[in-house]
Amino acid sequence: MNPERDIIWQHTTPHYNRSFLQPLAVALVCAVLIGLILTMGLIDLRRSEQTLSGFMEAQGMRIVGVIERLAEENIKTMIQASQKAGGSSFVPLTEQVISPQIFLTDKIVAMAREIDHHWKREHLSRAYIRQYAEEKNLWLLAVLNAWGQVIFINRSLPEDAPRPARKSLTRERGPANAAELLAILNALNRSRKIGFIALSRADGSGTIVIGLDQASARYWGTRVSVEKAIEKLGEGQGQGLVYLTVRDTKGKSLGSTGPLPAEGGGETPLVERILAGTARIESRKVIHDGKSVLEIVAPLMMSGQIAGVIRLGLERGNTDRIIDENRRNMFVFLAFVVLIALLSMWLLYHDQNRHLAGIIKMERQLEKAERLSSLGQLAAGVAHEIRNPLNAISMASQRLKRECSPADEERRKEFETLAGVIRDEIRRLNGIIEEFLTFSKSRRLDLRDCPVQEVLQKIIHLISAEAASRGVALRTDWEQKPIVIPMDMDKLQQAFLNFIKNAMESIAGEGAVTLSVRRLEEYGQVSVRISDTGCGMTTEEVERIFNPEYTTKEKGLGLGLPQSHEIIRGHGGEIRVLSRKGEGTTIEILLPAAPRGNGKGAKTE
């Protein structure tokens, strides 16, 4: 038999009781923990998103700063070029200075070509000229035919224009000629600083005149500067830039790049806060062309003042991937926590039910033990009182046998037989009473230090003859050096004797009972093993062998093993039963090697 694998019953002395948590309390704690983890995770996700958005906003502000710096430089070069051009001496201009001027000239030429294109298609009208001049922020837009007559003009000339020219331009009969128009514009240039450009058609069939006052010149100067800055920005500083658009304070475009999103009105409050100066930067998350974009709105600062609004979009691909990965990790971690919490609750619930079932069983056993204890005390008292009448009956039967034996041989034999029956039954009653009295006194121990081998050797001398008559061999296995433990010799001898007798009685025919003693130094215990080659027991039988009401003997009371169990418990020991049906049984008794009481001669209950 494998002792480690075949232990099917074990009694140990309980050392302490552990309390357990209620499953509902654990569920509440787990719910609070999960809520805290979820809240902290959401806060961490929010913080991560704000941090990443802050990085993107900083990147957007760097782009805004570049545009502002380049636009400022372009405006300064344009002012420098105009001041040098208006001087009395000739000053050669560098390519850096003249480049914005050329860019502005190209813009005006492009507008003139657009007007010329519509003129060729005969789509020009006074209403179109007015609308086009308003959209392009032009102070004057006039179209002259091949004979120098003004056929379309966007506005009436102001009151301080020369009288003849103004009348000829505003009369309803025929337009003014080119000479008169140029004289008026030269006069306005001197009085109001209004500049103009006259562009002749390639075939000489007409002239387009574009005039700019200070406001429109400022607009186009800013627009050219911004567009030039955006063009330069696109040479290598627009990584991650999806689109960019710049508008002035009136909402007119100053330049753009990239596919612009449709204006749905959601950006209007952002622009209003920027123009009002209540916010330095505004941002929001939008979807543009199927991409996640962080849209940033910031003011365009020119000469320390708000000159417009910059609206740009930065791709959020990497940012969203990081946030999604963090969110996924958080939910995976939360799922593990929930799983562990549910498993813990189930284990606690299962353990609690088993614990409660054990408590109920223990209470029933305790109640039963109390009843048996009361019954045992009552039985002990009754048995003690019965012994006196039994002694009287025994003496009376002996006197009757001795003095009143019949003379008739046949009747004398019958008389002796009846007397023998009475004597045997009285002896059996005395044995039952003695067993009751011994069981009731088994808890009262008088501990002394004695060798275990000596106790077992006495038992072998007592039962060797009976064992030989049964065909059972008694074998010993212990070291010669005495193993001394604190014990009540008489009680412990009685316990060992009961185990050994049961081992002998379980053997049908020839067999062997082996007694072994070992010192377990690492545990501070002494192991006494009683092994037999008998019939063995089933699990159900092993579970019941220490119950006082259980016995396999026809005339037994079932008190021998319970009495032994009580004696071993009184010594602070443990009992292990290893048994297989048909293969024999081993009872291992573990006794403490050190005294548990107050030393030699200590008494325990």
Buried (B, 14 or more C-beta within 10 A) or exposed (E): BEEEEEBBBEBEEEEEEEEEEEBEEBBEBBEEEBEEBBEEBEEEBEEBBEEBBEEBBEBBBEBBEBBBEBBBBBBBBBEBBEEBEEEEEEEEBEEEBBBBBEBBEEBBBEBBEEBBEBBEEEEBEEEBBBEBBEEBBBBBBBBBBEEBBBBBBBBEBEEEBBEEBBEBBEEEEEBBBBEBBBBBBEBBEEEEEBBBBBBEBEEEEBBBBBBBBEEBBBBBBBBBBBBBBBEBBEEEEBEBBBBBBBBBBEEBBBBBBBEBBEEEEEBEEBBEBBBEEEBEBBBBEBEBEEEBBBBBBBBBBBEEEBBBBBBBBBBBEEBBEBBEEBBEEBEEEBEEBBEEBEEBBEEBBEEBEEBEEEEEEEEEEEEEEEEBEEEBEEBBEEBEEBBEEBEEBBEEBBEBBEEEEEEEEEEEEEBEEEBEEBBEEBEEBBEBBEBBBBBBEBBEBBBBEBBBBEBBBBBBEEBEEEBEEBEBBBEEEBEEEEBBBBBBBEBBBBBBBBBBBBBBBBBEEEBBBBBBBBBEEEEEBBBBBBBBBBBBBEEEBBBBBBBBEEBEEEEEBBBBBBBBBBBBBBBBBBBBBBBBEEBBBBBBBBBBBEBBBEEEEBEBE
